[in-house]
């Protein structure tokens, strides 16, 4: 397995909790700021779960978004 695949696997293992991914990871992946993240779930119909002060997004909903927006 090459280094890039190892990094992807490591990221997935450390950030996914079941089907949920932390807001911070989603924010960094898309390069969004706090303002855009406030409307992200509503704009793209992404399920959200909040536990205390932590916000999580549905990983499968984000994958669906990427597939729908695919140019191929």
N, C-alpha and C positions, 0 to 999 in steps of 0.2 A: 504494500500500500504506500502510495507516495505521500509526501508531507502535506500537501493541500487536502487530500482525503482524510488524513489523520486529524488535521485542524477542524474540518467540517464535522467529523465524528465527535471530537472532543467538545465542540461548541454545542452540538445537539444534545449530548449526554449531560452537560452541565446546566443547560438552560431550560430544557423541557421538563415539565412536571405533568405527566400524563399527556393531555392534549393542550396544555397551557404553557405559554411562554411569557416571561416577564416583560413589562412595558419598556424597561431600559434597553433590552435586547432589540425589541422591535424598533424603538426610536433610533438606535444606532444603525441598524440595518438599512432603514429607509432614509436616514440622514435628516429626520424631522426634528424640529424644535418643540418646545412645550406647547406653543399655540396650536400647531398642526396636530399634535397628539391629542389635544382636547377634542378635536372633531373627527379624528381618524376612524374610530369605530362606527360612528354614526354615518359618515360619508360612504364607507365601504361595507356596511352591514357586517361588522366583525363582532362576535360575541365577546363580552368582557366579564371578568370576575374580579371582585375587589375583596381582599382579605386584609383587614386593618388598613394600613396606608399603602399596601402593595396592590398594584393593578396588574392583571394578567389578561392576555388576549388568546383567543382560540387559534392554535397552530393550524388546524385544518381549515379554518376560515381564511387565514392568510394565504395558505397554499391555493385555495380556491380563487382568491383574488388574483394571485400571480398567474394562474392558468387562464382566467378570464381575460386578463390584460395582455396575454401573450400575443406577439405579433406573428407567430408562425401558425 
